[in-house]
Amino acid sequence: MPEQEIPRVSMTSEEIEAANVGSATKLNGQVVLCEPDPRWAGAFETEAAGMRERLGSLNHRIEHVGSTSVPDLPAKPVIDMLLIVPDSGDEASYLPMLEPLGYTLVIREPEWYEHRVLRKQFLDDRDHTAESVNLHVLSTGCPENERMLRFRDRLRTHDGDRTLYADTKRALSQQNWEYLQNYADAKSEVVAGILGRAMADAD
């Protein structure tokens, strides 16, 4: 796994399609945000417990990331999780263990840290506080792990940056986007500013 950071840049439609396993789902509309739900933390813990049992002796770490991991932050009703394994490119080391739990490989990005995304769709919303889970898989030592966790922790502890991010999300959610990735990319400048302040405070 390369130690040098690989910047995430805005993706073209062609790049989005290429990264998806199968056809990428188009949004072609606005992003629906939900008000903060304290039950999201419990949903994460339930999913993480099942993963830990299935992954067994594989050296791994599971973290709650994304907006549902931050209290008082509006979010899409999707639980974002980070699974750190020795080699995210070695799908055989973890994918067969997670498929029985309902996880399916949906994104493969070998050029960007061998990033993988697995998705679990909740078919019965009456029993869940979220519509689905996005499980990001990255390797131990990947710089993106630290970036994701630093951003989460900054939003958890700094009201000003949390409010700024919430306002940005709400404003962008009112626009129409072809892909959900386009909406995510549009937040990049604000995210970079928040991360910059977090790194400066850590020095």
C-alpha positions as CSV (number, residue, x, y, z in Angstrom):
1,M,0.0,0.0,0.0
2,P,1.6,3.3,-1.0
3,E,2.2,5.7,1.9
4,Q,2.0,8.8,-0.4
5,E,-1.4,10.4,-0.3
6,I,-3.4,10.2,-3.5
7,P,-5.7,13.2,-3.8
8,R,-9.4,12.4,-4.4
9,V,-10.4,14.5,-7.4
10,S,-13.9,15.1,-8.9
11,M,-14.9,12.1,-11.0
12,T,-16.2,12.2,-14.5
13,S,-19.3,10.3,-15.5
14,E,-17.0,7.8,-17.3
15,E,-14.9,7.3,-14.2
16,I,-18.0,6.8,-12.0
17,E,-19.3,4.2,-14.4
18,A,-15.9,2.4,-14.6
19,A,-15.5,2.2,-10.8
20,N,-18.9,0.6,-10.3
21,V,-19.4,-3.2,-10.5
22,G,-22.2,-3.2,-12.9
23,S,-24.0,0.0,-13.9
24,A,-23.8,3.0,-11.6
25,T,-27.2,4.1,-10.3
26,K,-28.1,7.5,-11.4
27,L,-29.7,10.0,-9.0
28,N,-30.9,12.6,-11.6
29,G,-32.4,14.7,-8.9
30,Q,-31.9,16.1,-5.4
31,V,-30.3,14.4,-2.4
32,V,-32.7,13.6,0.5
33,L,-31.2,14.4,3.9
34,C,-32.7,13.3,7.2
35,E,-32.4,15.1,10.5
36,P,-30.0,13.5,13.0
37,D,-31.2,10.2,14.4
38,P,-29.5,8.9,17.6
39,R,-30.4,5.3,16.6
40,W,-27.8,5.5,13.8
41,A,-25.0,4.7,16.3
42,G,-26.9,1.5,17.4
43,A,-27.3,0.5,13.8
44,F,-23.6,0.7,13.2
45,E,-22.9,-1.3,16.3
46,T,-25.2,-4.1,15.2
47,E,-23.6,-4.3,11.8
48,A,-20.1,-4.1,13.2
49,A,-20.8,-7.0,15.6
50,G,-22.0,-9.2,12.8
51,M,-18.9,-8.4,10.7
52,R,-16.5,-9.1,13.6
53,E,-18.0,-12.5,14.1
54,R,-17.8,-13.4,10.4
55,L,-14.3,-12.0,9.8
56,G,-12.9,-14.1,12.7
57,S,-9.1,-14.3,12.8
58,L,-8.6,-11.8,9.9
59,N,-6.7,-8.8,11.3
60,H,-9.2,-6.0,10.9
61,R,-10.7,-2.8,12.4
62,I,-14.2,-1.4,11.9
63,E,-15.1,2.3,12.3
64,H,-18.3,4.3,12.0
65,V,-17.6,7.2,9.5
66,G,-19.6,9.6,7.4
67,S,-22.3,11.9,8.6
68,T,-24.3,9.3,10.5
69,S,-21.3,8.9,12.8
70,V,-21.5,12.6,13.9
71,P,-24.3,13.6,16.4
72,D,-26.4,16.6,15.4
73,L,-25.5,16.3,11.7
74,P,-28.1,15.8,9.0
75,A,-27.3,12.9,6.7
76,K,-28.6,10.6,4.0
77,P,-30.2,7.5,5.8
78,V,-27.1,5.4,5.0
79,I,-24.7,4.1,7.6
80,D,-21.1,4.6,6.3
81,M,-18.6,2.2,7.8
82,L,-14.8,1.8,7.3
83,L,-13.3,-1.7,7.3
84,I,-9.5,-1.7,7.5
85,V,-7.8,-5.0,6.5
86,P,-4.3,-6.0,5.6
87,D,-4.9,-5.8,1.9
88,S,-8.2,-4.4,0.6
89,G,-7.3,-5.6,-2.9
90,D,-7.4,-9.2,-1.7
91,E,-11.2,-9.5,-1.9
92,A,-11.1,-13.2,-1.2
93,S,-9.9,-12.5,2.3
94,Y,-13.1,-10.7,3.4
95,L,-15.8,-10.6,0.7
96,P,-16.9,-14.3,1.1
97,M,-17.3,-13.8,4.8
98,L,-19.5,-10.7,4.5
99,E,-21.7,-11.8,1.6
100,P,-23.8,-14.0,3.9
101,L,-24.6,-10.9,5.9
102,G,-26.1,-9.3,2.8
103,Y,-23.1,-7.3,1.6
104,T,-22.4,-7.0,-2.2
105,L,-19.4,-5.5,-3.9
106,V,-20.5,-2.4,-5.8
107,I,-17.4,-0.3,-6.3
108,R,-13.8,-1.3,-7.1
109,E,-11.1,1.4,-7.4
110,P,-7.7,-0.3,-7.8
111,E,-6.0,3.0,-8.8
112,W,-7.2,4.8,-5.6
113,Y,-5.7,2.9,-2.7
114,E,-7.4,-0.4,-3.9
115,H,-10.6,1.1,-2.4
116,R,-13.6,-1.1,-2.3
117,V,-17.2,-0.4,-1.4
118,L,-19.7,-3.1,-0.3
119,R,-23.3,-2.3,0.1
120,K,-26.1,-3.8,2.2
121,Q,-29.6,-2.8,1.4
122,F,-32.3,-3.0,4.1
123,L,-35.4,-4.3,2.3
124,D,-37.7,-3.8,5.3
125,D,-37.4,-0.2,6.4
126,R,-39.8,-0.8,9.3
127,D,-37.1,-2.6,11.3
128,H,-34.2,-0.2,10.5
129,T,-33.2,3.4,11.1
130,A,-31.4,3.6,7.8
131,E,-32.0,2.5,4.2
132,S,-28.6,0.8,3.6
133,V,-25.0,0.5,4.7
134,N,-22.0,1.5,2.6
135,L,-18.9,-0.4,3.8
136,H,-15.6,1.2,2.6
137,V,-12.7,-1.2,2.6
138,L,-9.1,0.1,2.7
139,S,-5.7,-1.4,3.7
140,T,-3.8,-0.9,6.9
141,G,-1.6,2.1,6.6
142,C,-3.6,3.8,3.9
143,P,-3.6,7.6,4.4
144,E,-7.3,7.8,3.6
145,N,-8.1,5.9,6.8
146,E,-6.5,8.7,8.9
147,R,-8.2,11.4,6.7
148,M,-11.7,9.9,7.2
149,L,-11.3,9.5,11.0
150,R,-9.7,12.9,11.4
151,F,-12.6,14.5,9.6
152,R,-15.2,12.6,11.7
153,D,-13.5,13.5,14.9
154,R,-13.2,17.2,14.0
155,L,-16.9,17.4,13.3
156,R,-17.7,15.6,16.6
157,T,-15.7,18.1,18.6
158,H,-16.0,21.5,16.8
159,D,-19.4,23.1,16.6
160,G,-18.4,25.7,14.0
161,D,-17.1,23.2,11.5
162,R,-20.0,20.9,12.1
163,T,-22.5,23.8,11.4
164,L,-20.5,24.8,8.3
165,Y,-20.6,21.2,6.9
166,A,-24.3,20.9,7.8
167,D,-25.2,24.1,6.0
168,T,-23.1,23.1,3.0
169,K,-24.8,19.7,2.8
170,R,-28.3,21.3,3.0
171,A,-27.5,23.8,0.3
172,L,-26.0,21.3,-2.1
173,S,-28.8,18.8,-1.5
174,Q,-31.3,21.3,-3.1
175,Q,-29.5,21.1,-6.4
176,N,-30.0,18.4,-9.0
177,W,-27.2,15.8,-9.5
178,E,-26.7,13.1,-12.1
179,Y,-24.8,10.8,-9.7
180,L,-24.6,10.9,-5.9
181,Q,-20.8,11.0,-6.4
182,N,-21.2,14.5,-8.0
183,Y,-22.9,15.7,-4.8
184,A,-20.0,14.2,-2.7
185,D,-17.4,15.8,-5.0
186,A,-19.1,19.2,-4.6
187,K,-18.3,19.2,-0.9
188,S,-14.6,18.7,-1.5
189,E,-13.5,22.3,-0.9
190,V,-15.3,22.6,2.4
191,V,-14.1,19.2,3.5
192,A,-10.5,20.2,2.6
193,G,-10.8,23.4,4.7
194,I,-12.1,21.5,7.7
195,L,-9.3,18.9,7.5
196,G,-6.8,21.7,7.1
197,R,-7.9,23.3,10.4
198,A,-7.9,19.9,12.1
199,M,-4.3,19.2,11.0
200,A,-3.2,22.7,12.0
201,D,-4.6,22.2,15.5
202,A,-2.9,18.9,15.8
203,D,0.5,20.4,15.1
